[in-house]
Amino acid sequence: MPTGPAGDPALFDLPPGSREVPTRIVLLTGASGSGKTSLTRRLGLPVVALDDFYLDHDHPDLPQRFGIVDWDDPRSWDAEGAVAALVDLARAGHADVPVYDIPTSRRTGTTHVDVTGSRVVLAEGIFAAEIVAACRAQDVLADAICLYRPRLVTFWFRLLRDLAEMRKPPLTLFRRGWALLRAEPALVRHWESLGCRALTPAQAEKEIRALLRPASA
């Protein structure tokens, strides 16, 4: 019989696995346009869009580039809030997360996310690597992946998407996209240094699907 403090019998036996976190988080990052959203759609798992944790455009001390807010700088993003929400999802199965409007660069409300019964939740966004260590410390991390593919392919898909969504003026989108194309190799190295594995979309899909298979007896 298990014992408590001072050798007293414990009140009850803890069932196997009771100390385990019921849901694990896969952090998914990559250059904007690298295929994160399309991968999450193919997998069909619950998804937290980490871009919704951006700060409002009038938040004090936002980083600047090209005369506008540099939304590719992690200082424009609420890492602490993102980690808190992911920990709640992993441990409690539900959390309130912000809703962010990209065209106006502002949070417009919150939504309640319930992932009860899901073994894996995907958390995708360009800043996912920034919270690898925090999620690992909270014991909720299943994997951390950064997607990569040929840079010109990523640039093209990113530009088409951003133009279709009218995220910013076309010239701003092109300049931003070209700067990201040039910076991408260094970004991948940075994400790897923060604990991510660099995989193609196909490799990442295979690895994540493997997490969904029941453990061998």
Residue, then its C-alpha position, 0 to 999 in steps of 0.5 A: m500500500p502506498t504511504g503518505p507523509a510520515g509513513d501514513p497510508a495514502l488515501f488512494d492509489l493513483p491509476p497508471g497515467s494519471r500524472e500524465v498530461p492528457t493532451r500534448i502540443v506540437l509546435l509548428t513554425g516556418a517562414s510565412g508561406s511555408g505550408k503550415t496552414s495547409l499541413t494543419r488542414r490535411l491533418g485535421l487536428p485541433v489547431v491554435a493559430l499562434d498569430d492570434f497572439y499578436l499585439d495590437h498595432d498601438h501597443p507601446d514599443l512595438p519594433q519597427r521596420f520599413g517605417i511600419v511595425d515589424w510583425d516578423d519580430p517576436r517582440s510584436w507577439d504575446a509569448e507569455g499569453a500563448v504559453a498560458a493558453l497552450v498549458d490550459l489546453a493540454r492540462a484542462g482541455h480548454a482555453d480562451v484565446p484571442v481573435y486577431d484581425i490581420p488587416t487592422s492589426r488588432r484583437t477583436g475578441t476571444t474565442h473558447v477552444d475545447v480540445t477534450g479527448s484530443r491526444v495532440v493539438l497543433a500550435e502553428g505560427i512564425f513565432a512557435a519556436e520562441i516558446v519551445a523551451a517554455c512548453r517543454a518546461q511545462d511538460v506539455l510538448a510533444d514535438a517542435i517542427c519548422l517547415y522548409r521548402p525551396r525559398l522561391v516556392t515559399f515566396w510565391f505562395r506567401l505573396l499570392r496568399d497575402l494579396a488575396e487576403m489584402r493583408k497590406p498594400p501590394l508594394t509593402l507585401f512584395r518588399r516584406g516577402w523579398a526580405l523574408l526570402r533572403a532571411e529564410p536560411a538564417l531563420v531556419r537555423h535560428w528555429e533549430s537553435l531554439g529546439c525545432r526540427a527542420l522538416t519538409p511538409a511531407q516529413a512533418e505530416k508523417e511524424i505528426r501522424a505517428l504521434l497519433r498511433p496508439a503506443s505499442a503494448 
